[in-house]
Amino acid sequence: MTSANEPIIQVNDLHHRYLRGTPLEVVALKGVTMEIYPGEAVGIIGRTGAGKSTIVQHFNGLIRPRERGKVIVDGMDLADPDIDIRALRQKVGLVFQYPEQQLFERYVGDDVAFGPLKMGLPMDEVRERVREAMEMVGLGFEEFKDRYTFSLSGGEMRKAAMAGVLALRPKILILDESTSGVDPRSRKELLSRIDYLHRTRGLTVIFVSPNMEDMAGLVDRIYVIDDGRTVMSGTTREIFSQPEKLVQHGLGIPQITEIVHELGRRGKVPPTTVLTVQEGKEVLWKILNSSGT
Amino acid sequence: MSEEPIIRVENVTFAYNAESENPIVALREVNLEIYRGDYLVIVGHNGSGKSTLAKHFNALLTPTQGDVWVEGMNTKDPRHTLDIRRTVGMVFQIPDNQIVATIVEQDVAFGPENLGIPPDEIARRVEWALEVTELKPFRHRAPHLLSAGQKQRVAIAGIIAMKPDVIVLDESTAMLDPVGRESVLAAVRRLNQEEGITVVAITHFMHEATEGNRVIVMEAGRIIMEGTPREVFSHVEELRDLMLDVPQPTEVSYELHKLVPDFPPNLLTVQEVVEEVCRRDGRAP
């Protein structure tokens, strides 16, 4: 158990190699350190192949730390072979990049119910959780519970997979690029629902993505991962104020941030980092006003 | 325009499971002409019909009603299928599904080999395709060990080595990080501007739509907007209602236009916004 001022996830100098001891060995993590506190929304960003997924797959025990470094989740040391892995997976919900690959039942309702049933909950409790989880992601319970899973659209499949994870009522929700390849409408819906859960229920959210625009409105803090290491960390605004460093790590900044930075370089405004179009508009409006237009 | 379109879509309606009791209508009376040298961007949500439309361009799908003509060949006529597929090459979202060989240059050569092209011509084409996609340093590498952006460029190189007149990119940048995406866009830009290949790009990244000379917006199986990027993106409110993104530079210029009526509402790039603000700031009060 952790209290509010103790991290719910603590990662210290984590190393990992895939296919360790074989000729195909790949070094994936070479020293990752991060701390995530209860109720935070944290972004993990980095270019393709940086090690982001390898990190978050440690958090629910899919990968166990066997080399240098420590991972502690809600007081459990994940290197300890005796920890209750099922208890861990109820606490930490992981939604993958292709959530549709997480679906397997014939009917949507059954798929969402799978986890709570395995927890041995009574039927009426399972039904309640399924209803709640489906409504949370925007799949109406009555409308969707008896639909064939594989007749859903791509966006609906992702919502169903997410509902299956939420039905476990995790304390921590990890989205591992779960919105890439989703169209803007579904993406906005999913992100705003997650944001709502984060704000109203204190859900801890870990958001993995290469896309900075998505991060801007959603997360409080960001860790940048490159080549298996933590290379930057700070508040979202601190991170976005270092575009040159981000570019070195294969990343970019939102275009609105870039506009205001460029105006700063040209001496039109003091150096400022904006995160949203709304903030950017205020800055530009001030410039236009002061010049008498 | 007097010139013949390279692809003409005439009144096309398409339904999946057209014969069944519950056909799913994906395209409704679509009309479209694509001209040689165009860089056409198709935007819309999942399920709006944009991929279905693209699959009509090389006869992967044929219309339930209406006709698609590629260089005057009707896609419904099976005698033309091979010629149509040589004319129009497709690149998909996940390059891994499209890569077949274990070495980059062999993968690029695979298509032209199957077309029965003489070996020295194949070698020339592979050189050219690797050059345009900036893959020469990786020619002897294994494709599955490349980054996602590099892999996508291998898939593109494999297609252009068959020398198609048109290349269709179906969300080919959706899974890439920003650097990978930019490398693919740069390759496509070169193909269009320097090699004269007609490009049709499907995307839901709105700022990629500014790459093209024409944009169409699809919704529920219909083309609901069409024009240059600047024309289309000046409909900020309508695009918002559709919950489509507007590029951030356009959104901010539109918002400023509401406050300063003579500020242009439809700037497309970071550079344009910066220049416009500086130009006005230079005007002394």
Interface residues (C-beta under 8 A of the other chain):
Chain A: R47 T48 G49 S153 G154 G155 S180 G181 V182 D183 P184 R185 S186 K188 P210 N211 M212 E213 G250 L251 G252 P254 Q255 I256 E258 I259 E262 L263 R266 K268 V277 G280 K281 L284 W285 I287 L288 S290 S291 G292 T293
Chain B: G44 H45 N46 G47 S48 Q93 S147 A148 G149 E171 A174 M175 L176 D177 P178 V179 G180 H204 M206 H207 L242 M243 L244 D245 P247 Q248 P249 E251 V252 E255 L256 L259 V260 D262 F263 V270 V273 V274 V277 C278 R280 D281 G282 R283 A284 P285
